[in-house]
Amino acid sequence: MKRFPVACLALLTLVHCRRVSDSSLMERAREFESREKYTEAAALFEKVVHDYPESGLAPEALYLASMIYSGRLEEHRRAVTLLERAISRYPSDPGSARCRFMIGFILSNSLSDTLKARQAYEAFLKDYPDHDLAPSVHWELKYLGKDINEIPELRHLESPDSSDG
């Protein structure tokens, strides 16, 4: 007789854990991110996609996880993989252009893979020639592989240590 309540409790706990909504997972992930618990946040963003692949929040969750991997955890290849997954799983999502741009940006600026970055940027321009990010893509392509000191528009960013002052 004692087994019945324990079994019911275990079953209810299991069902309850599986029923955390996509929006609740996103909220918890954002809370972790705001508390600088980046690994936990990224895992929860990925859980949204795993548990709710058809959710309207899934593409954003992949994007946010990729930004944590690239920007905070310095796992740039993982970030690119998630962005590619977002594009392939959710090609009609409005965020696909942003994902395509970020693939090129990470490949160029974090992984120094200018060949693949060029391919990503050119694919962006083919698919989104009039997108708001197109001028940024043209700029990135213009200076792809160049040292920051070789870019006239960025010379004003030189560190104070490099001046004769």
LINKA-V610163 format. One record per helix or strand. SS is the DSSP state (A for helix, B for strand). FROM is the first residue (numbers start at 1). TO is the last residue. If there is no record, write none. Layout:
ss = <SS SS>
from = <FROM FROM>
to = <TO TO>
This chain:
ss = <A A A A A A A A A A A>
from = <2 22 38 58 76 96 114 134 148 152 160>
to = <18 34 51 71 89 109 127 142 150 157 162>
